[in-house]
Amino acid sequence: MDYKEILALKNKRKITMLTAYDYPLAALVDRAGIDMILVGDSLANVVLGLDSTTKVGMSEMIHHAKAVTRAVKEALVVGDMPYESYQVNPEESVKNARRFIDEAKCGAVKLEWFERCLEVTGQIIKAGIPVMGHIGLTPQTADKLGGFKVQGKDAEAAKRLIEQALALENLGCFSIVLECVPDKIAGMITQKLKIPTIGIGAGINCDGQVLVIHDLLGLFERFTPKFVKKYINLSPMILQALEEYRKEVTEMKFPGKEHSFTIKEEELKKLD
Ligand code: KIV
């Protein structure tokens, strides 16, 4: 799928998006028919055990994006630009965005809103790279937003979000993530835009939805935001399997004959 096909889905059907960071999960997400796969900088939290998405850099993002695109046959893979790649170094942003496309074979990049967002996004789009915007709660700059809180809760803040969304659309973004925004405001933004909105904690009125895959699968136990639905709780199931393995090894129940290889008796005798 390319970004134009995502654009064309607006007002036709809901769009699905999930994160993935490695080959096996990306292959499953793709086989499930999910439209877009985000190699999110949430990699920092759910895979690398870091306490902030700002701590992940280009080398880690490209490394994981490559693993994802190796697995994906259908979905549009979106590379999430890490904090250092465009907020700390705005002058490097086009070069870094291009690395997601040329080296990691992604089909688009995503950038979070920040003071110089329009300038940087404009440059990347001018360079021919499809961009997904991201407004509302932007984790890379959450400290400037008063922490990890719902955004756009009063009329003035909601107006700012609407203006940001329209400005990103005017620049040529092909879609926008709305994170932690009241459902009615997300609905208003969705109505005003010609490009699809993808919600996370933004209610049912968006054009599509995205979740962090480790949250959906119950693989991330440190915290669970209100907007997450765990479709399965894998952590206790995995733990049970690992404890069983430990028990069977220590009790010499594994490996069994069916997991072992044999040698003919006559060959063995030659070793006597
Ligand atoms: O990094 C990420 O996983 C994201 C999603 C929450 C949209 O940006």
Boltz pocket constraint, residues with backbone or C-beta under 6 A from the ligand:
constraints:
  - pocket:
      binder: B
      contacts: [[A, 19], [A, 38], [A, 39], [A, 40], [A, 41], [A, 42], [A, 43], [A, 80], [A, 177], [A, 200], [A, 210], [A, 212]]
      max_distance: 6.0
